[in-house]
Amino acid sequence: MLGEDVRGTNGIGTAAERLPIEVLGAEHYLDKNIFLACNAAPIFDARGKLAGVFDISGDYRNPQRHTLGLVRLSVQLLEKRLFEAEFSNDILLAFHSGPEYIGSLQEGMIAVSPDGAVLGLNPVARVVCGHGPVA
């Protein structure tokens, strides 16, 4: 993946710097990309490492103001499914201060081995436990 330092300002490369972003038209470094509206957000694995970037791009002259929100929601769902798949054979503890949020994208999840070792934290759990921000 080529970051912003290699390709200049662009949605995917800039999101790889760890934050969701919208890059519109002439904000792109490369002239051939100035027709684009790029909305991108990083995808993190269960250990908080960058696993990829999710991007929705289109013509900047027809922007959809909810695209970045859709990208962020898609990433949350993807991270939740990746977490559950990676730890499908382990104990998953879900928590939230409001019980109605258990099973939602807002729940914290911790993967624990049968002997009690913590194996992974989802993004919400990382924030609650002081291990980093939620994108």
N, C-alpha and C positions, 0 to 999 in steps of 0.2 A: 504494500500500500504506500503510495507516495504522499507524504505529508505536505503541509503548507510551505515548509522550508525548501521543497524541491519544485513544486508546481505553482507556487504563489497562492493567493487567496482563492479558495474554492470550497464547496460544501463538504465534500468527503474528506479532503485533506485537513481542513480546519477542524471538523468534528473529531478527527483522530487525535486532536490535541486535548480531548476529554470533555468537551462541552457541546450541547446541541447548538446548532447555528442555522441561520438563514442567510444565504449569499444571493443578492439580487443583481441582475444585469451587469452594469459596468463595475460592480464591486469585484467581479472576477478578475484575476490577474491576466489570464490569457484572453486576447481579443476574440478568439474563436468561440469563447464561452459566454460572451456578454449577452447573448439572447436568453440565457438560462436563469431560472429561479430555482436554486438548490436548497433544499431543507434536509439537514442531516443530523443524526445523533449517534454517539458512540454506543456500542454494545459491549457490556462487561461480562466476564465469566464469573463463576462462583467465588473466585479468589480476588476479584476486583481488578483483574488484568484486562486490557483492551482485547476483545475478541473479534471486532469488526465494526463496521459503520453501516447504518441503515439510511438510505437516501431516497427522497422523492424529488425528481427534477421535472421542470416543465418550462414553457415559454414565459418569461418574466412579464410580458405584456398582458397575460391573463392570470394574475396571481390569485391564489386561493388562500385567504387569511388564516384558515384553520390547518393548513398543511403541516406546519411545525408541530402543532399539538397532536396531529395524527401520527407523525413520525415518532414523537416521544411516547405516545401510548403504545404504538406497535413495538417499540424497543422494550418497554416494560413487560409486555406480554411475551415477547421472545426470550427475555432474560429469565422470566419465571419458568417458562417451559424448559429452557436449557438447564436451569438449576434442578428442577424436578427430575429431568432425565439423567443428569449426571449422578444424582444421589438416589436413584430409584430403589437401590438395594439397602439404603441406610435409613436411619430414623430421622424423620423431618418434623421439627417442632415449629408450629405456626403461632404467631402472637400479634396482638394489636390491642390497644386500650379500649377499643369499641368492638365487642364480639361480633357485631354485624359485618365487620370488615374482614373476618377470617374467610379465606377462600378468594379474596379480591386481590387486585394488584397492589393494594396498600398494606398488605400484611407483611410482617417480618417473618423470615424463615431461617432456621438454623438446621444444618445437617449434622447429625451426631452418629458416631460409630456405636456398635453395641456395648463397647467398653467405656463409653462416655466422652471420647475425644471429639472435639469440635472439628468438623471436616470442611465446612463452608458456611458462609453467610450470604443471603441475598442482599441487594442494594439497600433495602429498607433496614434490614438487620445491621448492616455495616454502619449506617448512620446512628441508629439507636445505641450500638455498642462502641461508637466513637472511632470507627475505622474508615470513614470517608463519606463524601457526599453522594446523594442520589442525583443522577443526571436529570 
